[in-house]
Structures are given as structure tokens and as C-alpha cells.
């Protein structure tokens, strides 16, 4: 097959959507399919050769000032149209309801190609809207209208968790929705440097980890409060935070106010290809996340594939990957005391931690890309087949056709 992936979020950005696009494109390429990735252009960025079956086409855009790293492209670009024709693309798949996503919708209509849209992010959540100072109920409602505008023209909608599917249906998504995990490839991780990381940051005490955007939607101020509570019970505990983003100054200020600068290390944004080989995941004992906006949480899967037990919030897609009291813990919204207690329980009970670690490594296997790619392959094949079948089927004649036949 020849597939075009429209990715408003792509390298050099580091986030879950980028990782999902990389996993999908490389997984399908390894199966022999041709992949064309359309992404925004960034100055002085040289993309690595992902696979011989993957081509990357970049188009100019302007920075989205309210969210560093994002770019808005033009609503239509003939360069993309020509590339789709030249590469004899059979199916278009977009990954974000932004400008390239809009082009995907338009070009699928023009070229009469099947269209798949993946819903990765609750971008209409107030935590996301806060970056643009638009966190109002009316804007949240309008954002769901935008979701319908983008996704209802699709032949198929995909999303990584059942809970997200239910939310889409509740908000009037009309097209079929299929749940397919974002997937994770265990072979990309290298933990040979874990001992060095451990020695550097906390050789004699527990080491916890958060990886993700330093942004409102990740609820980091709450997590820092939680970790402050953890250090009161386990003074030797430390937290590593990997990531960058628009809330960095607020996070730094919060850490200083609580006087725990010696307990939390801000490691900054680490390129994904470096992060997976850094040994950071393997060096830590627990993964902590307070995000309430995850459709699935790719960094949770990354932690789990490295044997890290996770503690997170009982919100959106998180409880489908962190099964409470089985392979980790989820806590109710804003319950800092419960969060602190769950983390301390794991750090103080080595047998429990090892038991949950074993379950974590067992349960994450269903998300391995080698198990997920077969689902994507059959989904693409079925979508193309069904589209061609519908296209060739005789169309039902409407009242206007009957009038034309009678009088003309």
C-alpha cells in the first residue's frame, strides 16, 4: 500500500503524537508499505533516514505563538497535491485537527481517496486552551464542533482507547470509530547507561520519573505538590522531570517556593532518539504522571516497557494502561493525599513493587508494535477496499435527478 500521513506534530517536536507517527510509519515501512509523511518545515532540521520506504515532505509554516514548537501551514499547498499524485497514494491519514489535517480532508475529497483521522489529543480541554487564554466553556463546546468538522468527513476514525471512543460518540462523532493502541517498540530502548544515571542523580534513594511537555495539560504543579508530600515521608526520594514547554518558569518557581530544588531535577527537553538510549527509564523506580487529558499516554507505555510501575490519575485514557492495584495505581482527581500514599506504599514495599513490575512487563506486551502493526495493516486494507466498493456501487437517485430526467 501507499499511505500518506499528515502530521502537524512531527520532528523536531517531542510529544506523544510525534512518537505515534514515528512508530506507525516505521512499523508499516518494515512491512513493505510505502509511507509519505507530510509535516511542517523547520529551519536547520535535517531529518534522519527513518526507512527506505519512508519519504518526508516538509512545507512552510508560521509559528503558533501560543504554543512553542507548533507551526501553522497554509490551508492548501499544490506541492502536497503533486506529491500525492506522483506517489500514487491510496489512502490519506491525518493525526491532528490543524492546518495539515485540513489539507488532508480537502485533498482526500479532491483526489477521491479514503480518509482516516486519528484522535490523539483532547485539544478542547481547558488545560490546552489555557495556553491561548481561551479556557472558557463556550470555547470547549466550539472545539467539539471543530472535531466534528475534521473527523466526520473521514471514512474511519481511530483512537487509542475505549474511553476516548466513548467520549467521541457522546460528542456526536458520526463515523465508525476503531480503537488501536499507539503501540510501543521495546527494541529501541537501551538501558546500558542506567547505573551511571542512578549514580549521578540518586545513588542511595528512590528515583521517580516524569517525561512529557511542561505544560498546563500535564498538571505538573499538582505533581510537584505531590512530590513535596512524598519527600516529607521519604526524604531521600528524588524526581527527574524530562521535557520542555511553556510552563517551565511556573514549574521552576513552584519548586523554589516549596524549597525542594535539591529533590527535583529538571533535565530539559531531550531528543527522542537520545532519550530512549539514555538509560533514564531504566535508572528509575517509578513513573509518575498527574495528567488528566491523556487519550492513552505514550510516555506511560514507554515507562512500562522498561519495567517502571506507574502512578497516575483516574482520568480519560490513563486507567486503560494503568490498571489500578494490578500494574500500578490510579487516584481520583485532585486527591494529593491518596497520590502520596500510593507512591510511598510502593517505594516502602519492595515485594509489592517487584510484583507490580512483573505484571507491568507482562501487560504492556499487547501494546508492542509487532502486535499493533497487523491491526493497522488490516485497517488500511479494509478501508481502501470498502471505499472502492462504495465508489463503484450505483448511487441512489435523488429527487433532483428524477426531475432532470423528466423535463430534460
N, C-alpha and C positions, 0 to 999 in steps of 0.2 A: 504493500500500500504506500501511497504518497500523501503524507499528512502535513498540514500547516498549523503550527502552534503560534497563536498570537499572545505575546507575553509583555504586557505593560510593565510588569515587575520582572527584571532579569539582571544578570550580572552587569555591573559590579555590586548591585544591591545584595544584601544578605538578609533574607527572610524566608518564611515558610513557603510562599508561593514560588520563589526562585528555586528553592530546593526541590519542590514538587515538579516543576517544569524540567529541571535537570534530570531527576530520576526517571520521569516519563520518557523524555526524548532519548536518553541513553539506553533505557530498557528496551524501547521499541526498535532503536537502531541496531542493537545487538541481535534482535530477531530478524534482521534483514530488511526492515522497512525504511523508506526514505523520509527524513524529517526536515522540514523547513521551519526554522524559528524566526519570527518577526518580532523585533524588540527595539526600544529607543536607543539612539546613538549617544554615547558618552565620549567626551574628548579624551584622547590619550589612552583609551582602553583597548587592549589587544586581547581578543577572546582566544582561549585555548582551543585546540582541536579536540572537540568532545568525542567525535567518532567519524569515521569515513562516510557514514550515511547521514550525517547531520550537517546542514548548511545554516549559517546565521546571517540574516539580512537585517541591517540596522537602518532606522530612519530618523531624521532630525526631529527634535522636540524642544520645548522650553521647560525650565524647572517649575515644579509645583512648589511655590514658595512656602506654603503652609505645612509641607511635609518633606523635609530634605531627602534627596535621593530619587524621588519620583519625577517623571517627566511627562508632559502632555504633548502628544504628537498632533499633526493635522488630522481633521476628520476623514480626509481621503487623500491617498497618495498613489499616483499612477505607477510608481516604481513597484509597489506591492502587487498591484493588479498584474503587471507584466511578469513578475516573478512567479505568481500563482499559475499563470498560463504556461510560462516556459517550463516550469517543473511538473506540469500536468497533475496538479494537486487534485486529489479525490475527495478530501474531507477537510473542513476547517474547524479548529478547536481553539476557543479563546479562554483565557484564565483570569480575566479581571474586567469588570464593567467600567472601563475607562476608554480613552480615545482609540487605542488599537483594538479593543474589544468592539467598539462601534464600527470600525472598518471591517472587522470580521463579519459582523451582521450584514453590513451593506454588500460586501463582496460575495458572500455566500448567496445572496439574492441575485446579484448581477450574473454570476457565473453558474447559477443553478447547481450549487453544491450543498451537500448535507452539512449541518452545523451542530456542534456540541459546545455547550458552555459549562465550565466548572465553577461552582460557587465555593470559593475558598475562604471568604472573609465577610464577617458581619460589619461591613463598612458603614452601615447606617446606625450602628450602636453609638450611644452618646460619647463613649470613650474615644472613638475615632473622630467623631465630629468636633470634639473639643479642640483638636489641633487647629481647625479653621474657625474656631469660636462660633460654631453653628450647632451647639449641643442643645437644641430645643425639640420638644415633642413634635411640632409640626414638620420640622426637617427630617426627623426619624420616619414619620409617616410618608413624606415625599420620597425618601430614599427607597422605600419599598415599591413605590411606583416606578422608580428608576430600575429596580431589579426586574420588574415585570417587563419593562421596555426592552431590556437587554436579553432576558432569558426566555420569554415567551415565544420569540421567533425561532428558537432552537428546535431541532428535531429531538434532541435529548439533552437533559440537564444531569450533570453528575455532581456529587458532593461526597466528602469522605466519611460522614457518619449519619446514622439513622436519625439522631436528634435534629441535625441540620435539615434533613429531608422533611421532617415533620413541620419545622418552622417555616420552610419554603411553602409547603402546602397550605399551612394556616394563613399565609400572606398571599394566597391566590396565584401561586405558580401553576400554570395550566398544563404544561408539557410533562411527559414521563420523566421521572427522576430515578436515577440509579446510584446506589451507594458503592463507591470504590475507594478503598484506602489510598492515601497519598503514597504509602509504601516507604520502605527504608532498605538500603543496601548495606548489610553488615560488613561487606568486604572492603569498603572504603575507609574504615576506621583502623588506626594504628596507635596502639597504646604502649609502645616500647619506651616512651619517654615519661610514662606516668609516675614512676618513682622519683624522677627529677622534679616534676611539678609538685608532687606531695612534699618533698624535702624543702622546696622553695617557699611554699605558702603555709604549710601547717604540718610539720613532721610528727607532732606529738598529740594532735587533737583531731576531732571530726572535721571534715571538709564538705561543705554543701555547695551546690552549683545552681545558677540560673543562666540560661542562654536565651537571648531574644532582644527585640527592639526596646530601647529605653524610652518608652512612650506611654501615654495615658492608658491605652488599651491593655497594657501588660500589668497594670495595677501595682507598680513597683513600690510606691510609697507605703502601701499596705504591707507588702512583703518585708520591707525594711523594718517597719514596726514589729512585725512578727519575729524577725531575726533578733531584734533587740531583746524581745522576751525570751528567746532561746538562750541568748548569752547570759541572761540572769540565772538560768538553771544549769547551763553547761558553759562556763566562762571560756573554756579552751576552744570552743567551736568557731569556725570561720566560714565566710560565704564568698565565693567567687562570682562576679557578675560579668558575663561576656556580652558585649553589644554596645551599640551607639544609638543616638537618636535625639529627638527634640526635647526630651525631658531630663537630659543629663544634668543640667545645672540644679534643677529642683532636687534630683536624687542626691547629688553631692551635698547640697545644703541640708537635706534631711539627715544624712549620715553624720554630718558635723554637729547638728543640733542635738542628736542623741548620744554624741560622744563615743561613737563606735567606729571611728576611722581605722582603728587597728584591728577591727573584726571583719571588715568588708573590703575586698579588693576589687576595684573597677578595672578590668583588663582591656576595656575598649572594644572596638569592632575588629574582629579577626576574620580575614577572608575565609570562606567556607572550606576551600581546598587545604588551607593551613590548619583550620580548627580541627578537622577530622583526623589529622595526623599529629596533633599537638600533644596528645596524651592527657588533655584536661578532663575529658569524660572519665577515663579510666582511673584518674587520681582521686576522684571524689567518692563520697559515701552515699549522698542523697541528692536528688534533683528537686528543687522547689519552684513552684510557679503559682502566682496569685491571679493569673489572667482569668477573666470571666467572659472572654469574647472568642474563644477558640472554636473553629469548626472541627478540628481534631487536635492539633498541637504537634507539629513535626519535631520540635525540639524535645518533646516528651518521648516520641518514638526513638529519637537519637540517643537519649539518655537510657532508655530501656534496652536498646540493642547492645549497649555497653554494660548492662547489668546493674544500672542505677535504679534503686527503688524511688518512686516519685510521690510527692505530696502536692496536691493541687486543690482547686475549687470545684465544688459540685455545681458546675455551670456549663451550658452549651454542650460541646462535644467531649469535654475532658473526662466525664465518668465512663465513656466508652473505651478509653485506653488506660485509665487508672481505675481499676475495679476495686472499690472500697473494701478494705480489710482482706483483700486477696493478693494483689500485687503492689499495693500501696494504699494511700488514704486520700479521700476527698472530704473536704469540710464545707459546711454551709456558708453562704455569703457573709462576709464581714465578721466571721467568728474567729477573732485573733487568738483567743484563749485555746480553742479547740485545735487550731493550726499548730500553735506552740506545743501543746500536749502531744499531738501525733508525732511531730518531729522528734521531740525529746524521748518519747517511748521507743522509737526506732533506734536512736543513737545510743540509748542506755541498755538496749536489749539485743545483744549480738546474735543470739539464736533466732529471734524474730526477724531481724534484718536479713540474715542468711536465707531463712525460709522464704521470705518475700522476694529476695533476689533470684532464687531458683525459679519461682513462679513467673517472675518478670521475664526471665530469659526464655522460658517455655512459651509464654503467651504472646510475646512480641513476634514470634516466628510467622504467624499468619499475615503479618504486615510486610514480610520480606518481599523485595521487588520481584524475585524469581516466582513468587506465588501470585503477585498482583498483576504482572505484565500479561499473563494469559487472559485475565479479565478485560484488560484494556484492548488487547488484540481482538478478542471476540466481540467486544462492544463496538469497536470501529468497523469491523467486518459486517456486523448485523445492521449498523446504522446506514452504511453505504448501500447494502443490499435492500433494506426496506425503503430507502429514499428512491433508488432506481425503480423499485416495484411500484411505488406510489406515483412516480413521474410518468411511467408508461401506462398506468391504469387509465381507462377512459374517464374523463371528467364529467361530473354530473351537470347537466344543462340547467342553467338558471333561467329566471323569467325573462331577462333581457335577451338571451339567446333565442328564446321562443318567439319574442316579438320581432326580432330581426328576421328570422326565418319566414314569418307570416307575411310581413309587409315589404321585405326587401328581396 
